[in-house]
């Protein structure tokens, strides 16, 4: 009996983000980003996402006056800036075909509004791409991943400012010209829908800087500017790099009705639309009718300039990428129901699912459901660019880090992914596990919430040697890639 395998040419790999992995926050002329000013709150409940991501102008003022890397852990990350050669070799040892990474905007244009790019920053990524090429690893580059330069917030009202579009397209033009022979696959904005949940990290927006204004309207205005900028980025990439592919990236928040009551079904539909409205816009190049109705009914007015609609329509994305970690339930009346944390949300708990150490519910079948829903909706290739398990790994010097729980998680998700491809007819370009090497968690700003196949010796306060140590899952994933998934079914043959 022939073993099941993934399609030929399937791109296996891993993913990180510059603001969580690089460190070197002041090296090589880098400017300060919004993530460099994101303070850790180690004494707050780790499942309270909002408490870890609330930001005020006063907190930014305090951050800018401090050189601290203990309570601002994004500033040290995993020190990829100094270890990139070692890390890429480890990725190659696992057999990576693709590495999803981001370029820190503030390394290239430290203040966003700079007249010319920072050569030292451009050179750093040249070196990274050259090292990847040395091992035959394809880069998948996110252009903006939760780190607009802080100057954009302080002097231009973040992405609420129309000027942000020009700054961003200047940045995109610079990196496309520089890396036109090194990068084929691009993503514009990471989890573009997250603007509504954490507007500071995505859009550089701080509510107290918009007194007397409808902040929800501010957020959607900033989102409009990002939609136009994303379309222009697609245009720029296609013109400068023939054959390049540009994707959108959304948070795949999958909701099930808590019961079959029509009210719960409708609530699940409403919550799903609250995410889909962003990818709908980027794939179809126009705002969906239901979002326009929400604007009308909510008294939200979006200011457009002549030509915005035409630009969005002319340059839609080539493929759809997404993050998937968990699913949740939706109920019209959640009173009395248990809730639990998730990827930037708190939602009704599904009694049929187990949960991670951080309360995220584990649902492999939800990945298959999500892939099928997305492909049926868009009929464009998919790319799973974030998926993984945040867990507390025990490191004992001289002993293998036994993270069998991570292997079990991935195994079931990979099988569900293949079912979506083989049985449901989904076209999927590849898969990159999130935090393939331990990084600072976005949701809680912790190192102890570990996702990686590679352990980094660093605690939540930045203490440690930063030594890299492969975990048990490292060798397991290596076998998965080498066999193109066939080893997942060894016990069945």
C-alpha positions as CSV (number, residue, x, y, z in Angstrom):
1,X,0.0,0.0,0.0
2,X,1.4,3.4,-1.1
3,X,2.1,5.7,1.8
4,X,0.3,9.1,1.9
5,X,2.6,12.0,1.3
6,X,2.2,15.8,0.8
7,X,2.3,17.1,-2.8
8,X,5.6,17.3,-4.5
9,X,7.3,20.6,-4.0
10,X,5.4,21.3,-0.7
11,X,7.3,24.0,1.2
12,X,8.0,22.8,4.7
13,X,9.7,25.2,7.1
14,X,9.4,27.5,10.1
15,X,8.5,31.1,10.9
16,X,9.6,33.9,13.1
17,X,9.2,37.7,13.3
18,X,12.0,40.2,13.5
19,X,10.5,42.0,16.6
20,X,10.4,38.7,18.5
21,X,13.6,37.0,17.4
22,X,16.2,39.5,16.3
23,X,17.2,41.6,19.3
24,X,20.0,44.1,18.5
25,X,17.4,46.8,18.9
26,X,20.0,49.6,18.6
27,X,22.5,47.9,16.3
28,X,23.4,49.0,12.8
29,X,21.4,52.3,12.9
30,X,18.1,50.6,13.7
31,X,15.4,52.9,14.8
32,X,13.0,52.3,17.7
33,X,9.8,50.4,16.8
34,X,6.4,50.1,18.5
35,X,7.5,46.6,19.7
36,X,10.7,48.0,21.3
37,X,8.3,50.0,23.5
38,X,6.0,47.1,24.4
39,X,6.5,46.5,28.1
40,X,6.3,43.0,29.7
41,X,3.9,42.6,32.6
42,X,5.2,39.4,34.3
43,X,2.9,39.7,37.3
44,X,-0.3,39.8,35.3
45,X,-2.4,36.7,34.5
46,X,-0.8,35.2,31.4
47,X,-4.2,34.5,29.9
48,X,-5.2,38.2,30.1
49,X,-4.2,39.3,26.6
50,X,-5.4,42.8,26.9
51,X,-3.4,43.5,30.1
52,X,-0.2,42.6,28.2
53,X,-1.0,44.7,25.2
54,X,-2.6,47.9,26.5
55,X,-0.5,51.0,25.7
56,X,-0.7,54.7,26.6
57,X,1.2,57.7,25.6
58,X,2.7,57.8,29.1
59,X,3.9,54.3,28.8
60,X,5.6,55.1,25.5
61,X,7.3,58.1,27.2
62,X,8.6,55.9,29.9
63,X,9.8,53.3,27.4
64,X,11.7,55.8,25.3
65,X,13.6,57.0,28.4
66,X,14.7,53.5,29.4
67,X,17.4,51.3,28.0
68,X,15.9,48.3,29.9
69,X,15.8,44.9,28.2
70,X,14.3,43.1,31.1
71,X,10.8,44.6,31.0
72,X,11.1,45.3,27.3
73,X,12.0,41.7,26.1
74,X,11.4,42.4,22.4
75,X,14.6,44.4,22.6
76,X,16.7,41.3,23.2
77,X,14.5,38.6,21.5
78,X,16.4,35.5,20.8
79,X,19.4,37.4,19.5
80,X,19.1,36.1,16.0
81,X,20.8,39.3,14.9
82,X,24.1,37.8,16.3
83,X,23.3,34.1,15.8
84,X,21.6,34.1,12.4
85,X,24.3,31.9,10.8
86,X,24.0,29.3,13.5
87,X,20.2,29.4,13.5
88,X,20.0,29.1,9.7
89,X,22.3,26.1,9.8
90,X,20.0,24.4,12.3
91,X,17.0,25.2,10.1
92,X,18.9,23.6,7.2
93,X,19.7,20.6,9.4
94,X,16.0,20.1,9.8
95,X,15.6,20.2,6.1
96,X,13.7,23.5,5.8
97,X,12.6,24.4,2.3
98,X,11.3,27.8,3.3
99,X,11.8,30.2,6.2
100,X,9.2,32.8,6.9
101,X,10.8,35.9,8.4
102,X,10.1,39.6,8.6
103,X,12.1,42.7,7.8
104,X,12.1,45.2,10.6
105,X,10.9,48.4,8.9
106,X,12.9,50.5,11.4
107,X,16.1,48.8,10.4
108,X,15.6,50.1,6.8
109,X,13.9,53.4,7.5
110,X,14.6,54.1,11.2
111,X,11.9,56.8,11.5
112,X,9.7,55.8,8.6
113,X,10.0,59.3,7.1
114,X,13.7,59.1,6.3
115,X,14.7,60.4,2.9
116,X,16.9,57.3,2.1
117,X,17.2,53.8,3.5
118,X,19.8,52.7,6.1
119,X,22.5,50.8,4.3
120,X,23.6,48.8,7.4
121,X,20.0,47.5,7.8
122,X,19.8,46.6,4.1
123,X,23.2,44.8,4.4
124,X,22.1,42.8,7.4
125,X,19.2,41.2,5.4
126,X,21.4,40.8,2.4
127,X,23.6,38.6,4.7
128,X,20.6,36.7,6.0
129,X,19.2,36.0,2.5
130,X,22.6,34.9,1.3
131,X,22.9,32.5,4.2
132,X,19.5,31.0,3.4
133,X,20.5,30.7,-0.3
134,X,23.6,28.8,0.8
135,X,21.4,26.1,2.1
136,X,18.7,26.3,-0.6
137,X,16.1,27.7,1.8
138,X,13.5,30.0,0.2
139,X,12.7,33.1,2.1
140,X,9.0,34.1,2.7
141,X,9.2,37.7,3.8
142,X,6.6,39.6,5.8
143,X,7.0,43.3,5.0
144,X,5.3,44.6,8.2
145,X,5.0,42.4,11.2
146,X,3.9,44.4,14.3
147,X,6.7,46.9,14.3
148,X,6.0,50.3,12.7
149,X,8.7,52.8,13.6
150,X,7.6,54.6,16.8
151,X,8.2,57.9,15.1
152,X,5.1,57.1,13.0
153,X,3.1,57.0,16.2
154,X,4.6,60.1,17.8
155,X,4.5,62.5,14.8
156,X,2.0,61.1,12.3
157,X,-0.8,59.4,14.3
158,X,0.3,56.0,13.1
159,X,-1.5,54.4,10.2
160,X,-4.4,56.9,10.7
161,X,-2.2,59.3,8.9
162,X,-2.5,59.2,5.1
163,X,1.2,59.9,4.9
164,X,1.9,56.4,6.2
165,X,1.0,55.1,2.7
166,X,3.8,57.0,1.1
167,X,6.4,56.1,3.8
168,X,5.4,52.4,3.4
169,X,5.6,52.3,-0.4
170,X,9.0,54.0,-0.2
171,X,10.1,51.2,2.1
172,X,8.6,48.5,-0.1
173,X,10.3,49.9,-3.2
174,X,13.6,50.0,-1.4
175,X,13.5,46.4,-0.3
176,X,12.1,45.0,-3.5
177,X,14.9,46.7,-5.5
178,X,17.5,45.5,-3.1
179,X,16.3,41.9,-2.8
180,X,14.8,41.4,-6.3
181,X,17.1,38.5,-6.9
182,X,16.8,37.0,-3.5
183,X,13.1,37.0,-2.5
184,X,10.1,35.7,-4.5
185,X,7.4,35.3,-1.8
186,X,6.1,38.3,0.1
187,X,3.4,39.0,2.6
188,X,2.3,42.6,3.2
189,X,0.8,43.0,6.7
190,X,1.0,40.3,9.3
191,X,-2.5,39.3,10.7
192,X,-4.0,42.4,9.0
193,X,-7.2,41.9,10.9
194,X,-5.5,42.4,14.2
195,X,-5.8,46.1,13.9
196,X,-9.2,45.9,15.5
197,X,-7.8,43.8,18.5
198,X,-4.5,45.4,19.1
199,X,-4.2,48.7,17.1
200,X,-1.0,49.8,18.7
201,X,1.2,46.9,17.5
202,X,-0.4,46.7,14.0
203,X,-1.1,50.4,13.3
204,X,0.9,52.4,15.8
205,X,-2.4,53.7,17.3
206,X,-2.8,54.8,20.9
207,X,-6.3,55.7,21.9
208,X,-5.4,58.7,24.2
209,X,-3.9,60.4,21.2
210,X,-7.3,60.7,19.5
211,X,-9.3,62.7,22.2
212,X,-13.0,63.2,21.4
213,X,-12.8,60.9,18.4
214,X,-14.6,57.6,17.7
215,X,-11.6,55.3,18.1
216,X,-13.3,52.5,16.2
217,X,-13.5,54.9,13.3
218,X,-9.9,55.8,13.7
219,X,-9.0,52.1,13.5
220,X,-11.0,51.5,10.4
221,X,-9.5,54.6,8.8
222,X,-6.0,53.2,9.5
223,X,-7.1,49.9,8.1
224,X,-8.2,51.6,4.9
225,X,-4.8,53.1,4.5
226,X,-3.2,49.7,5.0
227,X,-5.5,48.2,2.3
228,X,-4.4,50.9,-0.2
229,X,-0.7,50.4,0.9
230,X,-1.0,46.6,0.5
231,X,-2.4,46.9,-3.0
232,X,0.4,49.3,-3.9
233,X,2.9,47.0,-2.4
234,X,1.6,44.2,-4.6
235,X,1.9,46.5,-7.6
236,X,5.5,47.4,-6.7
237,X,6.6,43.8,-6.1
238,X,5.1,42.6,-9.4
239,X,6.8,45.4,-11.3
240,X,10.2,45.2,-9.8
241,X,10.4,41.4,-9.3
242,X,8.8,39.5,-12.3
243,X,7.2,36.3,-11.1
244,X,7.0,37.4,-7.5
245,X,4.0,36.3,-5.4
246,X,2.4,38.5,-2.8
247,X,0.0,37.3,-0.2
248,X,-2.2,38.6,2.5
249,X,-2.0,37.2,6.0
250,X,-4.9,36.9,8.4
251,X,-5.6,35.5,11.9
252,X,-7.7,32.5,11.2
253,X,-10.1,32.7,14.2
254,X,-12.5,29.7,13.8
255,X,-15.7,29.9,15.7
256,X,-18.2,27.1,16.2
257,X,-21.8,27.8,17.5
258,X,-21.9,26.8,21.1
259,X,-25.3,25.2,20.4
260,X,-27.5,24.6,17.4
261,X,-29.8,27.5,18.5
262,X,-30.1,29.8,15.4
263,X,-29.0,32.7,17.6
264,X,-25.7,31.0,18.4
265,X,-25.2,30.0,14.7
266,X,-25.8,33.6,13.7
267,X,-23.3,34.8,16.4
268,X,-20.7,32.5,15.1
269,X,-21.3,33.8,11.6
270,X,-21.0,37.4,12.8
271,X,-17.7,36.6,14.6
272,X,-16.3,34.8,11.5
273,X,-17.2,37.8,9.4
274,X,-15.3,40.1,11.7
275,X,-12.1,38.4,10.5
276,X,-13.1,37.6,6.9
277,X,-13.9,41.2,6.1
278,X,-10.1,41.9,5.9
279,X,-9.1,39.1,3.7
280,X,-12.3,39.6,1.6
281,X,-11.1,43.1,0.9
282,X,-7.6,42.1,0.0
283,X,-8.6,39.1,-2.2
284,X,-11.5,40.7,-4.0
285,X,-10.1,44.2,-4.0
286,X,-13.2,45.8,-2.6
287,X,-15.0,46.2,0.7
288,X,-17.6,43.4,1.3
289,X,-21.2,44.6,1.5
290,X,-21.6,43.4,5.1
291,X,-18.7,45.6,6.2
292,X,-20.1,48.6,4.4
293,X,-23.4,47.9,6.1
294,X,-21.6,47.8,9.5
295,X,-20.0,51.2,8.7
296,X,-23.4,52.7,7.8
297,X,-25.2,51.3,10.8
298,X,-22.4,52.2,13.2
299,X,-22.0,55.8,11.9
300,X,-18.4,55.0,10.8
301,X,-17.1,57.3,8.0
302,X,-14.0,56.3,6.0
303,X,-12.2,59.0,4.1
304,X,-11.0,57.9,0.7
305,X,-9.0,59.8,-1.9
306,X,-9.8,59.6,-5.6
307,X,-8.4,56.4,-7.0
308,X,-8.3,54.4,-3.8
309,X,-11.0,52.0,-4.9
310,X,-9.4,51.5,-8.3
311,X,-6.0,50.8,-6.7
312,X,-7.5,48.2,-4.4
313,X,-9.4,46.5,-7.2
314,X,-6.4,46.5,-9.6
315,X,-3.9,44.8,-7.3
316,X,-5.4,42.0,-5.2
317,X,-3.2,39.4,-3.5
318,X,-1.9,36.3,-5.3
319,X,-2.4,33.9,-2.4
320,X,-3.9,33.7,1.1
321,X,-1.7,33.0,4.1
322,X,-2.9,32.6,7.7
323,X,-2.2,31.7,11.2
324,X,-4.1,28.9,12.9
325,X,-3.6,27.9,16.6
326,X,-7.0,27.1,18.0
327,X,-10.8,27.4,17.6
328,X,-13.4,28.8,19.9
329,X,-17.1,28.8,20.4
330,X,-19.7,31.6,20.0
331,X,-22.9,32.1,21.9
332,X,-25.4,34.9,21.6
333,X,-25.7,34.9,25.4
334,X,-22.4,33.8,27.0
335,X,-23.4,34.5,30.5
336,X,-22.5,31.6,32.8
337,X,-20.4,29.9,30.1
338,X,-16.7,29.2,30.7
339,X,-14.3,31.3,28.7
340,X,-10.6,30.7,27.8
341,X,-7.8,32.6,26.1
342,X,-6.8,32.3,22.5
343,X,-4.7,34.1,19.8
344,X,-5.4,37.7,20.9
345,X,-8.9,36.9,22.0
346,X,-10.9,35.5,25.0
347,X,-13.8,33.4,23.9
348,X,-16.3,30.8,25.0
349,X,-14.6,27.5,25.8
350,X,-15.4,24.3,23.8
351,X,-16.1,21.5,26.3
352,X,-14.9,18.9,23.8
353,X,-11.4,20.1,23.4
354,X,-8.2,20.0,25.5
355,X,-6.2,23.2,26.2
356,X,-2.5,24.2,26.2
357,X,-0.7,25.6,29.3
358,X,-1.9,29.0,28.3
359,X,-5.6,28.0,27.8
360,X,-5.6,27.9,24.0
361,X,-7.8,25.0,22.9
362,X,-6.2,22.3,20.7
363,X,-8.2,21.5,17.6
364,X,-6.5,19.8,14.7
365,X,-9.8,19.2,12.8
366,X,-10.3,23.0,13.1
367,X,-7.3,23.4,10.8
368,X,-8.9,21.2,8.2
369,X,-12.2,23.1,8.5
370,X,-10.4,26.4,8.3
371,X,-8.5,25.4,5.2
372,X,-11.6,24.2,3.5
373,X,-13.6,27.4,4.4
374,X,-10.8,29.7,3.1
375,X,-10.2,27.8,-0.2
376,X,-13.9,27.5,-0.9
377,X,-14.3,31.2,-0.2
378,X,-11.3,32.5,-2.2
379,X,-10.2,29.8,-4.7
380,X,-6.6,31.0,-4.3
381,X,-3.6,29.0,-3.0
382,X,-3.3,28.9,0.7
383,X,-0.1,29.0,2.8
384,X,-0.2,28.1,6.5
385,X,2.4,30.5,7.9
386,X,1.8,30.2,11.6
387,X,0.7,27.1,13.7
388,X,2.2,25.6,16.8
389,X,2.0,24.9,20.5
390,X,3.2,27.3,23.2
391,X,4.4,25.2,26.1
392,X,6.6,25.1,29.2
393,X,9.7,23.1,28.2
394,X,12.0,21.6,30.8
395,X,15.7,22.1,30.1
396,X,18.1,19.9,32.0
397,X,21.8,20.2,30.9
398,X,23.0,17.1,29.2
399,X,19.5,15.7,28.7
400,X,17.3,15.7,25.6
401,X,14.4,18.1,26.0
402,X,11.4,15.7,25.7
403,X,8.6,17.7,24.1
404,X,6.5,14.8,23.0
405,X,3.4,16.9,23.6
406,X,4.6,19.2,20.8
407,X,5.2,16.3,18.5
408,X,1.7,15.0,19.3
409,X,0.2,18.4,18.5
410,X,2.0,18.7,15.2
411,X,1.3,15.1,14.1
412,X,-2.5,15.5,14.4
413,X,-2.4,19.0,12.7
414,X,-0.3,17.7,9.8
415,X,-2.7,14.8,9.2
416,X,-5.6,17.2,9.2
417,X,-3.7,19.4,6.8
418,X,-3.2,16.5,4.4
419,X,-6.8,15.5,4.7
420,X,-7.8,19.1,3.6
421,X,-5.4,18.8,0.6
422,X,-6.2,15.2,-0.5
423,X,-9.9,14.8,0.5
424,X,-11.2,18.3,0.3
425,X,-9.3,19.5,-2.7
426,X,-7.5,22.4,-1.1
427,X,-4.4,23.9,-2.8
428,X,-1.8,24.6,-0.2
429,X,1.7,25.9,-1.1
430,X,3.4,25.1,2.2
431,X,3.6,25.2,6.0
432,X,5.8,27.1,8.4
433,X,5.5,26.3,12.1
434,X,5.4,29.3,14.4
435,X,8.5,30.1,16.5
436,X,10.5,27.3,15.0
437,X,13.2,28.5,17.4
438,X,12.1,29.8,20.8
439,X,11.2,33.5,20.6
440,X,9.6,36.1,22.8
441,X,5.8,35.4,22.8
442,X,3.7,38.2,21.2
443,X,0.7,37.6,23.4
444,X,2.4,37.6,26.8
445,X,5.9,38.8,26.1
446,X,7.4,35.7,27.7
447,X,10.3,33.5,26.7
448,X,8.8,30.7,28.8
449,X,5.9,30.3,26.4
450,X,8.0,28.2,24.0
451,X,7.1,27.2,20.5
452,X,10.4,26.1,19.0
453,X,12.0,22.9,17.8
454,X,15.2,24.6,19.1
455,X,15.5,25.7,22.7
456,X,17.1,29.1,23.5
457,X,18.6,29.4,26.9
458,X,16.9,32.6,28.0
459,X,14.3,33.2,30.7
460,X,11.5,35.8,30.9
461,X,13.9,38.4,32.2
462,X,16.5,38.0,29.5
463,X,18.9,35.9,31.7
464,X,20.7,33.1,30.1
465,X,23.5,32.1,27.7
466,X,21.3,32.1,24.6
467,X,22.7,28.8,23.7
468,X,20.7,26.9,21.1
469,X,19.7,23.3,21.9
470,X,17.7,21.0,19.6
471,X,14.6,19.4,21.2
472,X,13.2,16.0,20.6
473,X,10.7,17.6,18.2
474,X,13.7,18.9,16.1
475,X,14.6,15.4,15.0
476,X,10.9,14.4,14.5
477,X,10.2,17.4,12.2
478,X,13.4,16.6,10.3
479,X,11.9,13.1,9.5
480,X,8.6,14.6,8.5
481,X,10.3,16.9,6.0
482,X,12.6,14.3,4.7
483,X,9.7,11.9,4.1
484,X,7.4,14.7,2.9
485,X,5.0,13.5,5.6
486,X,5.1,9.8,4.9
487,X,6.4,9.0,8.4
488,X,3.2,10.4,9.9
489,X,1.5,7.2,8.9
490,X,4.2,4.6,9.8
491,X,2.0,2.9,12.4
492,X,-0.8,2.6,9.9
493,X,1.2,0.5,7.4
